[in-house]
Amino acid sequence: MSQEEFNHHFPIEFWRELVDRIRIEAPDTLLLAEAFWLMEGYFVRTLGMHRVYNSAFMNMLKQEENGKYRETLKNVLAFDPEILQRFVNFMSNPDEEPAVEQFGAGDKYICVATMLATMPGLPMFGHGQVEGLHEKYGMEYLVPRWQERPDRQLVERHEQQIFPLLRQRALFSGAENFQLYDFISTYGVEEDIFVYSNRLDDQTVLILCNNSPKPISGKIGPPVLMSAKEGVSYHHACGIDSRADFIWMADLGSGQQFLSPANLLLEGGDFHLQPYSHRVLTAFTSLTDEDGRWQQLWQRYADSDRRDLFLDHAALLIEPTCDPVQELLEIVRPDRAKKQIDKLIAWFGTTYAHADLATLSPERFLEIVIHVVFPRADLESSSFADLAELMGEKSPHVEAPFFRLLDRVCNHRQLRKLLKCNYHQGIDWFDQQELFQFCQILLHYRLFTASRTTATRSTEFRNEIIGLLSQFKKALKLAADSGYQVDEFLRRLDRAPAAEKVIPARRPGGMKILFVASEATPFAKSGGLADVAGSLPRALRLLGHDVRVVLPCYQMAEQGARLSKGSHSVEITLQEVTYRASLKEAVYDGVPYWFIDTPEFFDRAELYGTAEGEYPDNGLRFGFFARAVLEMTKCLNFQPDLIHLNDWQSGLIPVLLQTAYRQDNFFAATNTMLTIHNLGYQGIFPLELLRQLELPEELDSPAELEYFGNLSVLKGGLHYADIVNTVSPTYCREIQEPEQGYGFDGILRERSQDLYGIINGLDSRAWDPATDSLLVRNYSAKKLTGKGLCKQALQQELGLEVSRELPIVAVVSRLVQQKGIDLIKAIWQELL
């Protein structure tokens, strides 16, 4: 059929007619066209489709036909730039191979994905593209047929470089302010480089992408021709101020920063793009170079990306102090070099008085010093405040505080990077040079904080510096003697007093018992559990059993007792986050106590929460504690016959023993007993906790840990413990009934053959009125005279009527429903 005949039979283009009718009859309809390759422009330009799949983006950039794609863009811009925002750009679709097969999972993929995220129009990511999945999905697929795991590295690169751009899509999606540029090297226009800018309101962004395997250097050339308007130069679009000395720029995706002389940018800049590299520059900020430091940075780094240029700028003031600090540290006998030390202290006082340093906060100063001393350190921003707080509360020129400072640093998930702490074959190691450099930081910090006062001119401060230098020398020697093993080094550095003697466990056939609790007197207490954990283990040791108690190392535990550093620690990873559990030890009342020291979870003012409510991460805290207990037990080679658990906080241990540790021969002969002190506290958390603790998905079941749409840790303990115990025979019966069962009565009835009630004992040493030194007068069952005097003293202290005849009814308890306060209220009148 000739064109003339075709036009006779079809005088109106079908799709054109459809678009026109849709616009009138269904104006809210979005028309998305799948066009033949290179017909995309026709579908939106001539036929008026609202959106069209732009296969040229995928095909040309995959083949690195960059010149052809730049020509395509130029043609669209010359006709109507608005068409660009109608394109749906993509790197794969169900008819094509997955993106990872076409573009790989490296720099080329990220380069093109950056263009996908920053070009006008609509970016489309295919199924499994972010995860790097290789399976090609057919339209008939209901589920994947390949068992693939996400490429974690590729996912992380999306999180770090692509997702930040997608969150700013409004900056890129429109075409009204879009401008394409040439990139010019000494060889002419470089077709492999895509340079374009865009703007939304007052924010401008400049994108450079090198979609080729070769490095290319050059400058940004003139803007390409646009339909119905003149092109805008890139320096005009970015607002480059000709009066500025330098321009600071930030990469919107990676957060990296760049510096360039303003006059150089006005001439097109000097950009060095590595193979498949990209930049998404924004926040063009004018700088005045008052003292030449910006010029120094330009000469040092040129066009290189930097993590924090303002940090680099401040670091130039600190760098001259490094050699004097080194000189202080290298003094062989500090006590015999007082004049030299006085001279250096005076010099530091003058240097740190510089206007740009004197106003710094302690944490910012630490960030700068660490940047100078540890240039490759990659610490979270909160770490500097943590370190400043640690240094502020410790006095490192004294032995015990110096140990506690290093102990906290080695146990801090971020700060331990400074010493290059790392586990190898179960041992935590650190680096000799890094310890020396950490001593430099301590010295810098102390000299800086003292420079804000007149303290630097005092003999007392000089003696403090001498003490600090002496501590450093001792520490460096102990580090060498310990073979640079973290735990052994800290153990030797610790000057804790000798522990009291342990009650020997000599009974033939005695059991090895691990007593796990969340609190115990005198270390930490919120309720009666602490009294049991502080007295029952002693009674068991007196019976000949080898009992060890393990607790979290709370803040109040370290404040109330002098714990000593144990010789071990363990590393536990949950959801790709690694935590360190360090062993602290004490002996109380003849019983060995172990403490799991992990500051992120337990270095808090309270045990379980504040007045505002429980800590939201309690599930993670005590889930970690459960794993740490088992790992530390293995590390110490204490193979228990019985693990005695208490309340929900340790309820995950039997769950772990029956799941993650089921094949672990170390615990093959270990049994578990869970004591319920208070059934009302059930450890209820969202089911997400299963994933956070890396527990099997099968536990999300009413027959397992699931409890009315949540997860109950106590339910897991009740289900998996070999034996369940309660604090009295009466309570044992009551909790099997609905009234006192708190929803668990059915579970407890099912386990009635394994459920026991043993009444709590009494430590007569602490609760004997015949010997209690806190009473105004002692008394006993044989001689009650003193009891009346105690009653009289109590009436006077509480402002009550003093009378021998009036009875006193007292309850020592927390005011919670489980203690039966409501029962007292109900019969109060009868009692009177």
Secondary structure as UniProt FT lines:
FT   HELIX           3..9
FT   HELIX           14..25
FT   TURN            27..28
FT   STRAND          32..33
FT   TURN            37..38
FT   HELIX           40..45
FT   STRAND          51..54
FT   HELIX           55..62
FT   TURN            63..64
FT   HELIX           66..79
FT   HELIX           81..86
FT   STRAND          87..90
FT   TURN            94..95
FT   HELIX           99..103
FT   HELIX           107..118
FT   STRAND          122..124
FT   TURN            127..132
FT   TURN            139..140
FT   HELIX           152..157
FT   HELIX           158..162
FT   HELIX           163..166
FT   TURN            167..168
FT   HELIX           169..172
FT   TURN            176..177
FT   STRAND          179..185
FT   TURN            186..187
FT   STRAND          188..189
FT   TURN            191..192
FT   STRAND          193..200
FT   TURN            201..202
FT   STRAND          203..210
FT   STRAND          216..223
FT   TURN            227..228
FT   HELIX           234..237
FT   TURN            238..239
FT   TURN            242..243
FT   STRAND          246..251
FT   TURN            252..254
FT   STRAND          257..261
FT   HELIX           262..266
FT   TURN            267..268
FT   STRAND          271..273
FT   TURN            275..276
FT   STRAND          278..287
FT   HELIX           293..301
FT   TURN            302..303
FT   HELIX           309..318
FT   HELIX           319..321
FT   HELIX           322..329
FT   HELIX           334..336
FT   HELIX           338..351
FT   TURN            352..353
FT   HELIX           355..358
FT   HELIX           362..373
FT   TURN            375..376
FT   HELIX           382..393
FT   TURN            396..397
FT   HELIX           399..410
FT   TURN            413..414
FT   HELIX           415..419
FT   STRAND          422..424
FT   TURN            425..426
FT   STRAND          427..429
FT   HELIX           432..451
FT   HELIX           455..457
FT   HELIX           459..481
FT   TURN            482..484
FT   HELIX           486..493
FT   TURN            508..509
FT   STRAND          512..516
FT   TURN            521..523
FT   HELIX           528..542
FT   TURN            543..544
FT   STRAND          546..552
FT   HELIX           555..560
FT   STRAND          564..574
FT   TURN            575..576
FT   STRAND          577..588
FT   TURN            589..590
FT   STRAND          591..597
FT   HELIX           599..602
FT   STRAND          609..610
FT   TURN            611..612
FT   STRAND          613..614
FT   TURN            616..617
FT   HELIX           618..635
FT   TURN            636..637
FT   STRAND          642..646
FT   HELIX           648..650
FT   HELIX           652..658
FT   TURN            659..663
FT   HELIX           665..667
FT   TURN            668..669
FT   STRAND          671..676
FT   TURN            679..680
FT   STRAND          684..685
FT   HELIX           688..692
FT   TURN            693..694
FT   HELIX           697..699
FT   TURN            702..705
FT   STRAND          706..707
FT   TURN            708..709
FT   STRAND          710..712
FT   HELIX           713..720
FT   STRAND          723..726
FT   HELIX           729..734
FT   TURN            735..736
FT   HELIX           738..741
FT   TURN            742..743
FT   HELIX           745..750
FT   HELIX           752..754
FT   STRAND          755..757
FT   TURN            764..766
FT   TURN            769..771
FT   TURN            773..774
FT   HELIX           785..798
FT   HELIX           817..819
FT   HELIX           821..826
FT   HELIX           828..831
//
